[in-house]
Amino acid sequence: MATADLALGQLEGEHGAKKRIVNDFSINVATVNGSGSQSANSVLLKSIFGMGVPVSGKNLFPSNIAGQPTWFLIRASKDGYVARKHQAEVLIALNPETAQADVLALPSGGVAICEESLKLNQLRRDIVFYDVPFDKITASICPEAKLRKLVKNMIYVGVAAQLLAIDLGVVEAGLRRQFAKKQKVFDLNFGAVKAGYDYARANLFKSDPYFIEPMDKTAGKIIIDGNAACGMGAVFAGVTVVAWYPITPSTSVVEATTDLLKNLRVTPEGKATFAVIQAEDELAAIGMVLGAGWAGARSMTATSGPGISLMAEFSGLGYFAEIPGVIFDVQRTGPSTGMPTRTQQSDLLSVAFLSHGDTKHIVLLPGSVKECFELSMAAFDLAERMQTPVFVLTDLDLGMNNWMSEPFGYPEKPLDRGKVLTAEDLERLGGFARYRDVDGDAIGWRTLPGTRHPKAAYFTRGTGHTDTAAYTEKPEEYQALMERLALKFEKARELVPAPVVVRDTGAQIGFLAFGSTDCALTESLDQISKRYNVQTDYLRIRAYPFAQAIREFVARHERVYVVEQNRDAQLASLLKLDLPADQVVKLRSILHYNGLPVDAESITEQFAVKEFSHQESL
Amino acid sequence: MATAVVSPKVNHIGLPILEYRGGKSTLCAGCGHNAISERIVDALYEMGVEPERVMKMSGIGCSSKSPAYFLNRAHSFNSVHGRMPAVSTGAILANHTMTTIGVSGDGDTASIGMGQFVHLLRRNLPMIYIIENNGVYGLTKGQFSATADLGSKLKTGVVNELPPIDTCAMAIQLGATFVARSFSGDKKQLLSVLKAAIAHKGTVLLDVISPCVTFNDHEGSTKSYKFMQENDEPINEIGFVASFDEIEVDYSSGEVYEVEMHDGSNLRLRKLLEDYDPTDKPNAVRTLMEAHDKDEILTGVFYINTEKPTFIDQLGLVDEPLGTLPESLTRPPKEALEALMAALK
């Protein structure tokens, strides 16, 4: 163990940091994008995970190919908090352009591991500096100039491992997994880790309080990003047609899906049971999804805000003509092009009502990577059951960052392919009316093109139609259709994933949130309890239309804080449209919308301001 | 049968033509589109296509209404303006065993739908794409479309000063494998082209000049019945012999270009334009460009390629429709998920 190498006396540095801070801090790795730091960051993260310590990683990257500043935040938390921490305590400063600002941003008592030649150690006296000649070490172990950039990154992994007391054996095991079949690559990378580790052991004097110590809190857990989890969900939901247009931060949903399809969905004869098509734009992508859904395929697309805007017209057609399809929206910061590589939850309203006219959509809101998997599968079932487009709303934080999770479970129920009549059914029934509510669930039966029966066909249209799918402009026929669609939406309330009761202790104050806000909010509620001795309840919303349970939750609480990552309080607004007037007045918003993933401190602070000024005003 | 007197005439799969008809047209009397619908009915009937094995796709506009006026026994999808290609692509990926007929217009294709149109052509998706081309927007009362010829005049006297988009030239260049132009008033030619189109495997682009009797059939229009009757220059005379027909054709070799289709049928193009080779791409495009300069409206089969793989071939899809594959083929087994989970630990 590396810790054994450190004499206790070493801890008493010039800053008098005597108290060890174990498994409860954040590391900020500041690099330049395109420098290959991603795999080094991943090794560092997985090493902490390998030590059994709960960990999360947040990549704050620029919308750029190479050369711009990027930060990777790794948080180790013995309590299992995985949200972004307000401030990182340990900085690895490898980007000369931002190094000065990065050092100045550290909290007092923080740590800066810097390239020696940057000479940053005169900037502050209240932090610990470790100067490392990264370039010199790199040159000494890597004669090949073009590999140096990558090797340099692994050196900081070694330095950090030694300083933070991460077991070198764990780092080695992680690297071996990563480069399982590439011995040479492994040798090069582990050589670099070791060089950094050895340099630190021989030359650096541990004088900061931050340590990683072994725990057993990650046993059996996996690490995955939400986009990969969504892709996995789609594949295990039996998706057959994927149409998409590349857009950050959703691209990796389709990449993950495609990889899995290629591995898992090719017949012994080498034929594909799937089609992936890169469309010419998002208009085409959603059109293909609806065409495929209409013809019976489980179809999906993945996009982000600008793509959602382009999909508006078709989304209305899907709603009105009742065609299944699944649309993943990995939200980024808007409006317009916004900040493409920053996160936000600001598409909720536009997605819920996407398209002109009285259009509304089922929206699923996963709050973890596990739910990305589960709700993806649910989305395909719901789309076919309800015969409508279903949106799965995640965000860049959930989608592109690494999250710890329990392993995903295999679905227990078979696929729900919804109400489809076969030729035999038609023979028995003597025909059908596509949009007639024969079962009282507001859902008609459909047939698929190619069904070999003279009565199978119907005419799908975005124009006004009767229950036999014929064109109509008659007021009563149009209105009856709109009323059935409204009833169908109403019935979806109890078919969509139910909200999760995170805490229900009979407190006066309730919290509502959705999606990636969850991790910061649960941490914040602990802070609120500890700092202010205020007890709170929390219900996490997982779908629109809202389940009855949400109304009941609001009814039970005096005040309900709605926490979300957008400026305009979109979830609160949507709730206000849905809740009775006496409940609407209970809602208060806590908002975070600077593009960074929300952190617990920000929620706690806003809560304190609103809650305690409220009490004064009483 | 003893009561043969009342039995209607049937095609080679035993269906009377009645089974290929559609609803009553709501388009204007005399609209070229209605004639095209009638020829589609004839072609499907004569080719003995099973009605339930056809998908009728369209966008928005007068043309896009017409799938309601033929083949009631086929599923139809009247989508949104300019987006028939995307919906068709999705539907065909879900079920590539179908015969797919897309009906679009000149506005639906060459203006709002241009983005999707060109990409459909690139993919050589197996479908018949018909443009019912009248050079104007009918439902919004007669504005020029992007296929209106230079100098063509609206009823209001407005003259078109922008060059037309030649969808056939584009289709040849971008990858369609059967490109033809016809005229709604030429029953024989249109029927032959449609039958050959049904036999073709790949994207068929069929531009049919189809006069708008209400907004573009006057003196000064280049898409009127009169103008077409005077300026239609067929480059070949089209003979189509279906695989199930046993007809001897008396063309002498040398003046006929013969194409063997995928289904075993034969397309015989009697050359009207000297030495026109419908497999020569650059020549096909050049011929069309030259015709524009001479104010000629060429019709006939401009280009055909029966070798090029379709998008379905390229994707290597299973023979069965993707849309109705059983769960055993689409949901990977439990062990697959467990292996994925183990790799993430």
Interface residues (C-beta under 8 A of the other chain):
Chain A: G220 K221 I222 I223 I224 M232 V235 F236 A237 G238 V239 T240 V241 A243 L260 L264 R265 T267 G270 K271 A272 T273 F274 A275 I277 A279 E280 D281 L283 A284 A285 I286 G287 M288 V289 L290 G291 A292 G293 W294 A295 G296 A297 R298 S299 E313 F314 L317 P407 F408 Y410 P411 P414 L415 T447 L448 P449 G450 T451 R452 H453 P454 A456 A457 Y458 F459 T460 R461 G462 T463 Y471
Chain B: E19 E50 P51 E52 R53 M55 M57 P67 A68 N72 R73 A74 H75 S76 F77 N78 S79 V80 R83 P85 A86 V87 S88 T89 G90 A91 I92 L93 A94 N95 T97 M98 G115 Q116 H119 L315 G316 L317 V318 D319 P321 L322 G323 T324 L325 E327 L329 T330 R331 P332 K334 A336 L337 E338 L340 M341 L344 K345
